[in-house]
Amino acid sequence: MRVALLPDPVLFQRPDGLRTQVRETLEALARRQVEAVLVAGGMPRGGFELLHVFGAARGNAALVEQAAASMPVVLTPRVSPAWTSANGTRARVADRVLGNRTSWDFDTGYAQIRRALRCATHVVAQGEAERTSICRAFLIDAQRVSVVPNGVAQRFFVAGGALFRERLRIAGQFALMVGQVSPWHGQLEVARALARLAVPLVVIGEAHGRDALYLQALRAVRTVTCIDAVAHDSPLLASAYAAASALVLPPHGAGLPMAALEALAAGTPVVTAGSPGHWSETAGVRKTSGEGAEALAIAVSALLHEPLAPEAVRAGVRVFSWDAAAARLAALYAELLAARR
């Protein structure tokens, strides 16, 4: 079996969860004797039997449509769980309005994602919440959607916080946010809400040029420590997760499931105001009763006063491994190829 893995060309430029997902998937498939090759720049060449595309937006819809005529195409769309039946209906109305006004020369982002989902041979969601969104908001048959959760590298399960505390000279409890620093990810509003409760916040990530002033304002909050982005395979990142008292996800519901899974594996609970994803029922996830930074800060403060046992937090995500994910994908690939033949 020879499989081409094609990531979203824009998202893959960022050092985020997609890059980690693709790299770990490649390595895990190799351990299962599946010849998987990372390709870029359009239709793969070289005798591939199956194409696995990561990301349904931008130009990938046309690529999925073209490739599906000659080989099975598996699509991991990375659809936000925030999509519902209601906003899916509104998006279809908006798509028709735009199409009528432009003689269908342009389409919306929703239309591109839906076309990719409809053209793919099979769709892989990363959790039940995403699967529900795909089926309800994009009207995709549930039988065409499988759930294959991301995995967690073993180094996060055995990480300790001493390295991070020693390197950064940080003592005591603190909350952690990991990811690009920007108004959308809301680090500044979370920092100010936590500062009112005297809870320190460590932010790991860098700001793009246009967000330099935002980063400057974040650094000005007296309870905040800002650190440049840390390489995903660096022991310092795993140690940061283990040292933190809680990982805070962005207040606007922009989930970071990879960071959340890794924090849980390190024994650190996760606080979220959005849809937490396929690990939502684990002991370490705290869904706030309200929305916004204030609700997140209150939930973090409660965790600091009543900490959870790290092993109890880890237990909920021990089932997530890259080898398990690769085994499910390999079985799906074989099933699709057999049906094609």
N, C-alpha and C positions, 0 to 999 in steps of 0.2 A: 504494500500500500504506500503510495507516494502522495503526500498532502501538502498543499501550499497554504501558508498562513499569511493573510494580508491585513494589516492593521490600518485604521483610519490615518491617512498621511498627516493630518494636522494634529490630532490628539497625540500621535506617537512622538511628536517633537517635544512634548512636555515630559518632564521626569515624574510622572504620576502613576496611578494604578494600572493604566493600560499597558505601559511599557513593562511593568513587573508581570502583569498577567500573561502577556505574550511570551516573554522570556521564560517564565517558569513553566508555561504550557509546553513550549518547545522542548525543554530539558526533560520534563516528565514523560512526554510522548516518546522521546528517544529511549528512555529507560524501558519502555514497553515495546521496543523494536518497531516503532512506527516512524517511517522516514518523513519527517515534517521539515519544510524549508520556509524560511521567512522571505517573502517577496514584496516588492514595492513598485509603484509606477504603472499600475494598470494590469491588464490581463496577464496571468502567469504564462511563461513559456517553458517547455522542457518536459513534456510528457506527464504532467500531474493528473492523478485520477480524481481528485476532489479538492475543492477550494473552501477554506474556512476564513470568512471575513469578520473582522472585529470593528464594529461601528457602522451604523446604518445611515448616518447623515452625509451631507455634502455630496461628493461625486460617487459614493459607493453604490447608490441605487442603480445607476446605469451599468456599473460594472457587474453587480449581482445579476441584473437582467440579462446581460450579454453572456456571462459565464454559465448561467443555468441552462442555456441551450445546448451546451456541450458536455457538462459534467455536473454532478451533485454539488450544491452550494450550501454550506452550513453558515448561518449568520448569527453572530453574537452581537445584538444591536446596541447594548448598553443604553436601554431606554430608562428614563427617570421614572421611579415609582410614583412621582407626582401626577403622571398622566392618569386621568379618570375617564369614565364614560361621558361625563358632562363636558369637560374641556376637549375631549376628542370630537364630540359633536360640533362644538363651536369652531374647532379647527377645520373641520370638513366644510362648514359653511363659509368660513373665510377663504378656504382654498377655491371654492366655486366662484366666489365673488371676484377674487384675483384673476382666476382663469377667464371669466367672462369679460373682464375689463381689459385684458391683455391678449385676447384671442388665444389663450393657453400657451403663450410664449414663455411664461414664467410659472413656477409653482412654489408653494410654500415649503418650509422645512418639514412640516408635518407630512405633506404629500410625498416628499422624497423618502422619508423614513417608512411610510406605509407601503410605497412601491417596492422598496427593498425587502420588507417583511413578506409581501405577497409573492415576490419572485423567487425568494430563497426556497430551496428544497426543504430545509428544516431550520427552525429557529431555536437558539439556545439562550435561555434566560439565566441570570446569575442567582435568582431567588424567586420565591413564590410571589413576592410583591411586584417584581418586574414582570413576571409571567401574567399576572392579573392585569397590569397596565397594558401589556401588549395585546391581550385578548379583548379587553373592554374598550380601550381608547382607539385602537387601530383595527378592530374588528377581524382579528386573526383567529382561525380555528384552533382551539386549545390542543387538539391532537397533533398539531404541527409544532408545538412548543414544548421543549424539554427543559428541565431545571438542572443545571450543572454548576454548583457553587464554586467560587474561587477557593483556593487552598491557602494554607499558611505555612511558611518555611519553619523548619524545626528550630532554628536559632531563636525565634521569638518565644517559644515555649520555655527555653532554658535561660533566658536573659535575666540579668540582675541589674539593679539601678546604680551600683557603686561607681562604675566607670563614668556615667553621665554626671553624677553628683560631684565626683572628684574633678573631672575636667572643667565643669562649669562653676564649681564652688557653690553649689546650691544645696541648702539644707532645709528640712521641713517639708510640709505638704505643698503641692502646687498642681494647678490644672495645666493641661497641654493641648495645643492646637497644632496640627501639622498640615501644611499645604500652602499653595500660592497665597501670598498676602495681597488682598484686594478688598474693595468695598463689598463685592458680591459675597465673599467668604466671611465677612463680618467680624474679623478679629478685633477691630477697634471697639465696636459696641459691646462685644463680650468682655473685653478687657475693662471697660469702664464700669460695666455692671458688676464684675467680680471685684474691682477696686473698691466699690461702695461696701462690699462685704469683707474687705481686707483679705481677699484670696489672691495669692500670687498666680500669675499666668506666664507660661513659657510658650513662645511661638516659634516654630521651626518652619522656615520657608522664606522665599525671596519675592520681592515685588518687581513687576515689570516697570519700565521707565515711566509710564503714565501714572503709576501708583506710588511714585517715590514720596510724594507729600503725605499720602496715606500712611506709608510705613514710618515716616518721620513723626506723625501724630501718634502712632502706636507706640513708638519708642519713648515718647514723652510721658506716657502713663507710668507713674512711679512704681507700680506693682508688676510691671511687665519686663520680661527678659526676651529679647529677640535674637534668634540665631539663624544664620544663613542655611539654605537647604542642605540637608545631609544625604549622602548617597544611600540608596535603599539597602545595599549590602554592607553598609558600615556598621560595626558593632555599636557605635555611638547611638544610632537610631533605635536599635532594639533596646539598648540600655535606657534611653529616654522614655520609651513606653513603660518599661518596668519601674522606673523611678517615679513617674507621675502618679498622682492620686486619682485622676480622671482624665480621659480624653474627651474633649468637647468638639462635637461636630458643628458645622456652620449653622447659624440660626435660621437661614432661609430655606432649609430643607435640601441643600445641595450635598447629598450624602457622599462620604468617602469610605465606601465599604472596605477597601483594602486596608486603609489605616485603622479602621475600627476593628477588623478581624485580627490584625497584628497586635493592637493594644490589648484586646481580650486574651490573646494567646500569651501575652506577657503578664497577665494577671491584673490588668488595669481596667476598671469599668468604663463604659462609654455612655456619655450623656448626649441625647439627641432630641431635637424638637420636631424632626421630620419623620418620614417613614423609614424605620431602621433597617429593613431588608431581611434577608433570609436567616439572620442570626437574632431576630427580634425576640425570640422566646428564651434566650440564654440568660443565665443569672446575672450577668454583668452589664446588661443593657438597661439604662434608665430613660424612659420616654417621658418628657416633661408634660405636665398637665396643661400648660399654656404654650404660647408661641413667643419667639423673640428672645433677645439676649437676657432679659430679666429672669425669665423662666429657667433658662439654662443655668444662670448663676445660682439661683435658689437650689436647683437640683444638685449642682456641684457642691455647694455648701453643706447640703444634707449628707452627701457621701463622705465629706471630710469629717463630719461629726460622728458618723456611723460607718466606718470603712468596711468594705467587703473582703472576705478572705481571698487572697490571690488564687489559691488552688480551686476554689469554687467558681471563680470567674473563668479560669482556664478550661475547666471541665466542659463548659458549654460549647467550646469550639474545637475540641480535640478531634472531632470527626472530620474536620475540614483539612484535607491535605491535597497537595498538587498531584500526588500519585493517584489518589482516588478520583480527582477530576479528570486526569488523563485516561484512566480506565473507562470512565463513562463516555468520554469523547471517542476513544478508540472503538468501543462497542457500537456507538452511533455511526461512525464512519463506515464500519464493516457492514452494518445493516443497510445503509443507504447505497453502498456500492453493490451489494448483493441484489437489492431491488432494481437498481439500474441495469444490471446484467440480465 
